[in-house]
Amino acid sequence: MSETGKDKMKHLDEMTCLLYLERQLDRARGLEVSAHAQACDSCRTLLRALEHESRLLTRAMLEENEPLPSRLAQFQEKARRSMQWIWGLVFGLAATGAYALYTGYVQPWQQQLEQAGFGGSNLLGLLIFQGAFWKGWQSMITLLEVLALVTLGGLSVMFLRRRIRRGSVLAMVLAGLCAALVLPGAAAGSEIRKGDSVGVPQEETINGDIFLFGNRVRIDGTVKGDVFLFGHDATVSGHVEGDVIGFAQQLQVNGQVDGNIRAFTNTLTIRGNVGKNVLTFDETVNFEPAAKVGGSMTIFVENLSLDGSLGRDLLIFGKHLSVSGKVRGGIRMKGNALTINAGAEVDGPIRYEGENPAEVSTQAKLASPVEFHQLEHKPRYMRAHYYVWRVIWTGAFILFGMVLVLLMPKFAEDTVRAAELYAAPIGLGVLVLFGVPIAAVIACVTVVGIPLGVLTLGFWFLILCCAELIVGTVVGNWILGKATDTWGMIGRMALGFVIVRIVYTFMEQVHVLALLGALGIWTWGVGAISLAIYRRLQPVIAPNVPSAPSAPPMPPNTTVGGAMPA
């Protein structure tokens, strides 16, 4: 002991306290130190401080992973050397893919829609925004925004679950429920009618939109808005100043429609006048001689008989087209057979891509001969764009895997190590591959579970995209051996991924083999990632080391890491 103060009071030194905490003193000396600590505030404070320090040192020695700041410093040093050109290459390839997608698919479709009389607008805009295909679409956008915010909140809760209390979680859930309850409803001014036989009588006028649900639907009056009808047999014989959106087995339009017709039916018959455009998905469409359409027609149909007058272009994807009426624009068709009868008049070009040559009557009045292109049924592997897209997607996935490995090198090593176990990841992959989507869909049934379900599906899809990269890395290890550094792992991942892609391309020639191969790759990779995540979430205890330091006997009134009780 040491002597301090005016009265030369004896106090414990640090070595004696450390020997006491480590139980290195004999029993008599330990009881003496304990009694002194109970009576002396200074020694009791020193004893508590040394005991707290001992616990911190023991916990640090039990840590398996190195501290986070060191890993962040290493990552920042690597990022300064490599991430600039990596991100430049990623964005360059993304721009190339977007350009190829636009020039290969978007631009040709846009040109076809413009030729069909859509005035340069895209089909989505015509269906939703211009054609009023979905009333209250602004409410749907608001709903998506709210769901996005709730999903973000759920993600924050997941990452901060250790720092928030149950009251905070309850507050967020209640906030999400309140947001869902205060969402704007459907557009006002709409009328809904249901029954076996519903409609609008001849003497009635509807000042707005109307929704009709019934087995038989009939409109004989006037509707100063849009008509949404759902039924088996539907007939429009009155005057509709807006659009007609119909879902029916049979739909007949005998009256006047000032707007557009959007129909999903089995049989559509038009005998009246349509002011704007017609977009329909049907089995059979009959365009009677008295029918008139001021705009264009876009039709997905099996058989179309066009005997009336069409003000602009006709775009058709179907089996057979028979033209006996007038088309003030051009015709563009992809199907099996085209017949142009006597009395037909077409003022624009006719482009036909099909199985059989067009049958054209000599009495038909055409602005130009039919431009016919024979459909060629070539396998996908015999087309150049098939390999172009293969190269683009392969490069994109390799860059995606490179970024993931550089961001999470330790987790990537754990995942590859788990994939080399074979049986365990495959068994777990079957459960995750099929069970997680089902659970997410079930969670989306309730309003509260929608954010969790959407977040789970997104994470599941991300794992699915990474599955082939994991399998490719294992294949690369088979060929070149296990990597000792990060870039070695990236090289093996790229080599193995290319080999897996080549093998899968050959397997695509047989659909059954392609399906089995895809399921095998997804199951293996998803199981490896899930197994690595499961191991990361499990507590790791070092062998032959006690889980906590043994506590020495302390005085009765002594506390550790806190104040004395009152």
RATA-V525571 format. One record per backbone hydrogen bond with DSSP energy under -0.5 kcal/mol. CO is the residue of the C=O (numbers start at 1). NH is the residue of the N-H. E is the energy in kcal/mol with one decimal. If there is no record, write none. Layout:
BEGIN
CO/NH/E + CO/NH/E
END
This chain:
BEGIN
2/11/-3.2 + 4/9/-1.4 + 5/8/-1.1 + 9/4/-2.2 + 11/2/-2.6 + 13/17/-1.9 + 14/18/-2.6 + 15/19/-2.5 + 16/20/-2.0 + 17/21/-2.5 + 18/22/-2.1 + 19/24/-3.2 + 19/25/-0.7 + 20/23/-1.1 + 26/30/-2.5 + 27/31/-2.3 + 28/32/-1.8 + 29/33/-2.3 + 30/34/-2.3 + 31/35/-2.3 + 32/36/-2.1 + 33/37/-2.5 + 34/38/-1.5 + 35/39/-1.1 + 36/40/-2.2 + 39/41/-0.5 + 40/44/-1.8 + 41/45/-2.3 + 42/46/-2.3 + 43/47/-2.5 + 44/48/-2.1 + 45/49/-2.2 + 46/50/-2.4 + 47/51/-2.1 + 48/52/-2.3 + 49/53/-2.3 + 50/54/-2.2 + 51/55/-1.9 + 52/56/-2.0 + 53/57/-2.3 + 54/58/-2.1 + 55/59/-2.5 + 56/60/-2.1 + 57/61/-1.8 + 58/62/-1.2 + 59/63/-0.6 + 60/63/-0.7 + 67/71/-1.2 + 68/72/-2.5 + 69/73/-2.2 + 70/74/-2.2 + 71/75/-2.6 + 72/76/-2.6 + 73/77/-1.9 + 74/78/-2.3 + 75/79/-3.0 + 76/80/-1.9 + 77/81/-0.8 + 78/81/-0.5 + 78/82/-2.0 + 79/83/-1.7 + 79/84/-0.6 + 82/86/-1.7 + 83/87/-2.7 + 84/88/-2.0 + 85/89/-2.2 + 86/90/-2.4 + 87/91/-2.8 + 88/92/-2.1 + 89/93/-2.5 + 90/94/-2.5 + 91/95/-2.5 + 92/96/-2.2 + 93/97/-2.8 + 94/98/-2.6 + 95/99/-2.4 + 96/100/-2.6 + 97/101/-2.6 + 98/102/-2.5 + 99/103/-2.9 + 100/104/-2.3 + 101/105/-1.9 + 101/106/-1.6 + 102/107/-3.6 + 105/109/-1.8 + 106/110/-2.5 + 107/111/-2.3 + 108/112/-2.1 + 109/113/-2.5 + 110/114/-2.2 + 111/115/-2.3 + 112/116/-1.5 + 113/118/-2.3 + 114/117/-1.4 + 118/121/-1.5 + 122/126/-1.9 + 123/127/-2.3 + 124/128/-2.4 + 124/129/-0.5 + 125/129/-0.9 + 125/130/-3.2 + 125/131/-0.5 + 126/131/-1.5 + 127/133/-1.2 + 128/134/-0.6 + 134/137/-0.9 + 136/139/-0.7 + 136/140/-1.2 + 137/141/-2.1 + 138/142/-2.1 + 139/143/-2.3 + 140/144/-2.4 + 141/145/-2.2 + 142/146/-2.5 + 143/147/-2.7 + 144/148/-2.3 + 145/149/-2.2 + 146/150/-2.7 + 147/151/-2.6 + 148/152/-2.3 + 149/153/-2.4 + 150/154/-2.6 + 151/155/-2.3 + 152/156/-2.3 + 153/157/-2.3 + 154/158/-2.0 + 155/159/-1.9 + 156/160/-2.0 + 158/161/-0.6 + 160/163/-1.5 + 160/164/-1.0 + 165/168/-0.6 + 165/169/-1.7 + 166/170/-2.6 + 167/171/-2.1 + 168/172/-2.3 + 169/173/-2.5 + 170/174/-2.6 + 171/175/-2.2 + 172/176/-2.4 + 173/177/-2.3 + 174/178/-2.6 + 175/179/-2.4 + 176/180/-2.1 + 177/181/-2.1 + 178/182/-2.0 + 180/183/-0.7 + 189/209/-0.5 + 191/211/-3.5 + 193/213/-2.7 + 195/215/-0.5 + 196/215/-0.7 + 196/216/-2.5 + 198/218/-1.8 + 200/220/-3.0 + 200/221/-1.3 + 201/204/-1.2 + 204/222/-2.2 + 205/207/-0.6 + 206/208/-1.3 + 206/224/-3.6 + 209/191/-1.7 + 210/228/-2.6 + 211/193/-2.9 + 212/230/-2.6 + 213/195/-1.4 + 214/232/-0.5 + 215/232/-1.3 + 215/233/-2.2 + 216/198/-2.2 + 217/235/-2.1 + 218/200/-1.8 + 218/220/-0.6 + 219/237/-2.8 + 219/238/-1.7 + 221/239/-2.2 + 222/206/-3.0 + 222/224/-0.5 + 223/225/-1.1 + 223/241/-2.9 + 225/242/-1.6 + 226/210/-2.0 + 227/229/-0.6 + 227/245/-3.1 + 228/212/-3.1 + 229/247/-2.3 + 230/214/-2.4 + 231/249/-0.7 + 232/234/-0.5 + 232/249/-0.7 + 232/250/-2.4 + 233/217/-2.9 + 234/252/-2.2 + 235/219/-2.6 + 235/237/-0.6 + 236/254/-2.5 + 236/255/-2.1 + 238/240/-0.5 + 238/256/-2.1 + 239/223/-2.7 + 239/241/-0.6 + 240/258/-3.0 + 242/259/-1.8 + 243/227/-2.9 + 243/245/-0.5 + 244/246/-0.6 + 244/262/-2.9 + 245/229/-2.2 + 246/264/-2.6 + 247/231/-2.1 + 248/266/-0.7 + 249/266/-1.0 + 249/267/-1.7 + 250/234/-2.7 + 251/269/-2.7 + 252/236/-3.0 + 252/254/-0.7 + 253/271/-3.2 + 253/272/-2.0 + 255/273/-1.8 + 256/240/-2.9 + 257/275/-3.4 + 259/276/-2.2 + 260/244/-2.5 + 261/263/-0.5 + 261/279/-3.0 + 262/246/-2.4 + 263/281/-2.3 + 264/248/-1.0 + 266/283/-1.4 + 266/284/-2.0 + 267/251/-2.5 + 268/286/-3.1 + 269/253/-2.7 + 269/271/-0.5 + 270/288/-1.9 + 272/292/-2.1 + 273/257/-2.7 + 274/294/-2.9 + 276/295/-2.8 + 277/261/-2.0 + 278/298/-2.9 + 279/263/-2.1 + 280/300/-2.3 + 281/265/-1.3 + 283/302/-1.0 + 283/303/-1.8 + 284/268/-2.4 + 285/287/-0.6 + 285/305/-2.3 + 286/270/-2.6 + 286/288/-0.9 + 287/307/-2.8 + 287/308/-0.6 + 288/291/-1.6 + 291/309/-2.4 + 292/274/-3.0 + 293/311/-3.1 + 295/312/-2.0 + 296/278/-2.1 + 297/315/-2.9 + 298/280/-1.9 + 299/301/-0.6 + 299/317/-2.5 + 300/282/-2.4 + 301/319/-0.6 + 302/319/-0.6 + 302/320/-2.3 + 303/285/-2.3 + 304/306/-0.6 + 304/322/-2.7 + 305/287/-3.0 + 305/307/-0.8 + 306/324/-3.5 + 306/325/-1.7 + 308/326/-2.2 + 309/293/-2.3 + 310/328/-2.8 + 312/329/-1.5 + 313/297/-2.1 + 314/332/-2.7 + 315/299/-2.6 + 316/334/-1.7 + 317/301/-1.7 + 319/336/-1.1 + 319/337/-2.0 + 320/304/-1.9 + 321/339/-3.0 + 322/306/-3.1 + 322/324/-0.5 + 323/341/-2.6 + 325/345/-2.5 + 326/310/-2.9 + 327/347/-2.7 + 329/348/-2.0 + 330/314/-2.4 + 331/351/-2.9 + 332/316/-2.3 + 333/353/-2.4 + 334/318/-1.4 + 335/355/-0.8 + 336/356/-1.6 + 337/321/-1.7 + 338/359/-2.9 + 339/323/-2.7 + 339/341/-0.6 + 340/361/-2.6 + 341/344/-1.5 + 344/365/-3.1 + 345/327/-3.2 + 346/367/-1.9 + 349/331/-2.3 + 349/351/-0.5 + 350/352/-0.6 + 350/371/-3.1 + 351/333/-2.6 + 352/354/-0.5 + 352/373/-2.4 + 353/335/-1.8 + 354/375/-2.3 + 358/360/-0.7 + 359/340/-3.2 + 361/364/-1.3 + 364/366/-0.8 + 365/346/-2.4 + 369/350/-0.5 + 370/372/-0.9 + 371/352/-3.2 + 373/354/-1.6 + 375/377/-0.6 + 376/378/-1.4 + 379/382/-1.6 + 380/383/-1.8 + 383/386/-0.6 + 383/387/-0.9 + 384/387/-0.6 + 384/388/-1.8 + 385/389/-2.3 + 386/390/-1.5 + 387/391/-2.4 + 388/392/-2.2 + 389/393/-2.7 + 390/394/-2.4 + 391/395/-2.5 + 392/396/-2.3 + 393/397/-2.4 + 394/398/-2.2 + 395/399/-2.3 + 396/400/-2.2 + 397/401/-2.7 + 398/402/-2.3 + 399/403/-2.3 + 400/404/-2.0 + 401/405/-2.4 + 402/406/-2.3 + 403/407/-2.1 + 404/408/-2.6 + 408/412/-2.1 + 409/413/-2.1 + 410/414/-2.2 + 411/415/-2.4 + 412/416/-2.3 + 413/417/-2.4 + 414/418/-2.1 + 415/419/-2.2 + 416/420/-1.3 + 418/421/-1.5 + 419/422/-1.2 + 421/423/-2.2 + 422/426/-1.9 + 423/427/-2.3 + 424/428/-2.4 + 425/429/-2.5 + 426/430/-1.7 + 427/431/-1.2 + 428/432/-2.3 + 429/433/-3.1 + 430/434/-1.4 + 431/435/-2.3 + 432/436/-1.4 + 434/438/-0.9 + 435/439/-2.5 + 436/440/-2.6 + 437/441/-2.4 + 438/442/-2.2 + 439/443/-2.2 + 440/444/-1.6 + 442/445/-1.3 + 443/446/-0.9 + 446/450/-0.6 + 447/450/-0.9 + 447/451/-0.5 + 448/452/-0.5 + 449/453/-2.8 + 450/454/-2.9 + 451/455/-2.5 + 452/456/-2.4 + 453/457/-2.5 + 454/458/-2.3 + 455/459/-2.3 + 456/460/-2.6 + 457/461/-2.4 + 458/462/-2.0 + 459/463/-2.1 + 460/464/-2.1 + 461/465/-2.0 + 462/466/-1.4 + 463/467/-0.9 + 464/468/-0.6 + 466/470/-1.9 + 467/471/-2.1 + 468/472/-2.3 + 469/473/-2.0 + 470/474/-2.0 + 471/475/-2.3 + 472/476/-2.4 + 473/477/-2.0 + 474/478/-1.9 + 475/479/-1.5 + 476/480/-2.8 + 477/481/-1.8 + 485/489/-1.6 + 486/490/-2.1 + 487/491/-2.4 + 488/492/-2.1 + 489/493/-2.5 + 490/494/-2.5 + 491/495/-2.4 + 492/496/-2.7 + 493/497/-2.5 + 494/498/-2.2 + 495/499/-2.0 + 496/500/-2.6 + 497/501/-2.4 + 498/502/-2.3 + 499/503/-2.5 + 500/504/-2.5 + 501/505/-2.1 + 502/506/-1.8 + 503/507/-1.9 + 504/508/-1.3 + 506/509/-1.2 + 507/510/-1.7 + 507/514/-0.6 + 509/511/-0.5 + 510/514/-2.3 + 511/515/-2.4 + 512/516/-2.5 + 513/517/-2.8 + 514/518/-2.5 + 515/519/-2.3 + 516/520/-2.4 + 517/521/-2.5 + 518/522/-2.6 + 519/523/-2.6 + 520/524/-2.3 + 521/525/-2.7 + 522/526/-2.7 + 523/527/-2.1 + 524/528/-2.0 + 525/529/-2.3 + 526/530/-2.5 + 527/531/-2.4 + 528/532/-2.2 + 529/533/-2.3 + 530/534/-2.4 + 531/535/-2.2 + 532/536/-2.0 + 533/537/-1.8 + 534/538/-0.7 + 535/538/-0.6 + 542/545/-1.1 + 555/558/-1.7 + 559/561/-0.5
END
